[in-house]
Amino acid sequence: MDGTLVDSEPQWGVATYELSERLGNRLTPELRERTVGGSFINTLDICARHAGLTLADLDVDAERERMYARVSELIADIEPNPGVRSLLDELSLPMLVTTNTERILADPCIDAVGRDYFVDSITGDEVRDPKPAPDMYLEAAARVGADPGDCVVFEDSWAGMSAAAAAGCVVLGLARAVPEGVSSLFDLHGSLSLEGVTADHVEQWFARLH
């Protein structure tokens, strides 16, 4: 969702840097990159370690509440990424949103894209192990009665791409650098944007990569 359907990563970046500063040491860009697509606990752990702390030193629930309140402010006017709605309009497959973002923050973004496009959604607080574990994608396939190998996934983060590949899905990565088993949208389409991508493209790519 974040970075694929909506451009919310900049807002998450603002909130993440503010979190690290609150804990005592602003993240480097390299460490911030390690939080992209991850769970809140992963982000908090990276920020804590950078500040010389551990999770045991923190009130995790209070830090989550502060960060989620800040992100809620930042995503109030979020819009779908270019090309997202036109592609969703063409696709006649059962589609789900799978995101490490927890339900309270995922729902406003799903609504901004259009909830009616999706048969279901799975958020980071609804699986035992969030991305990069494959749980979320295995659950998504199960909910629509499909083999994971018959599912195509669009992902932009390393954690998300790794999770979908580990689940056995066909993965189209909205990134130049992708994990093993993932195909970069740039190599297929000449762009990392979904603008101009059609249902015919998706069908052709899936047939080639399946």
URQUIVEN-V234446 format. One record per backbone hydrogen bond with DSSP energy under -1.0 kcal/mol. CO is the residue of the C=O (numbers start at 1). NH is the residue of the N-H. E is the energy in kcal/mol with one decimal. If there is no record, write none. Layout:
# URQUIVEN-V234446
CO:NH:E  CO:NH:E
This chain:
# URQUIVEN-V234446
1:4:-1.1  1:5:-1.7  1:6:-2.0  5:81:-2.9  6:3:-3.6  6:8:-1.5  8:12:-2.4  9:13:-2.6  10:14:-2.2  11:15:-2.2  12:16:-2.4  13:17:-2.7  14:18:-2.1  15:19:-2.1  16:20:-2.4  17:21:-2.2  18:22:-2.2  19:23:-1.7  20:25:-2.2  28:32:-2.6  29:33:-1.9  32:35:-1.6  35:38:-2.0  39:43:-2.1  40:44:-3.2  41:45:-2.5  42:46:-2.1  43:47:-2.4  44:48:-2.8  45:49:-2.6  46:50:-1.9  47:51:-1.2  48:53:-3.2  49:52:-1.5  54:57:-1.5  55:58:-1.6  58:60:-1.1  59:63:-2.4  60:64:-2.5  61:65:-2.3  62:66:-2.3  63:67:-2.4  64:68:-2.8  65:69:-2.0  66:70:-1.9  67:71:-2.6  68:72:-2.3  69:73:-1.5  70:74:-1.9  71:75:-2.2  75:78:-1.9  81:84:-1.8  83:87:-1.8  84:88:-2.6  85:89:-2.5  86:90:-1.0  87:91:-1.8  95:119:-2.7  97:122:-2.8  101:124:-1.5  102:105:-1.7  102:106:-2.1  103:107:-2.2  106:110:-2.5  107:111:-2.7  108:112:-1.6  109:113:-1.6  110:114:-2.8  114:117:-1.8  115:118:-1.7  120:97:-1.4  122:99:-2.4  123:126:-2.3  130:133:-2.1  134:138:-2.2  135:139:-2.5  136:140:-2.0  137:141:-2.2  138:142:-2.1  139:143:-2.1  141:146:-2.7  142:145:-1.2  147:150:-2.4  148:151:-1.8  151:170:-2.6  153:172:-3.3  155:174:-3.4  157:161:-2.9  158:162:-2.5  159:163:-2.1  160:164:-2.4  161:165:-2.3  162:166:-2.4  163:167:-1.5  164:169:-2.2  165:168:-1.1  170:153:-2.9  171:183:-2.5  172:155:-1.9  173:175:-1.5  173:185:-3.3  179:182:-1.6  183:173:-3.0  184:188:-1.3  185:189:-3.1  186:190:-2.3  194:197:-2.1  198:202:-2.0  199:203:-2.4  200:204:-2.5  201:205:-3.0  202:206:-2.7  203:207:-2.2  204:208:-1.9  205:209:-2.4  206:210:-2.4
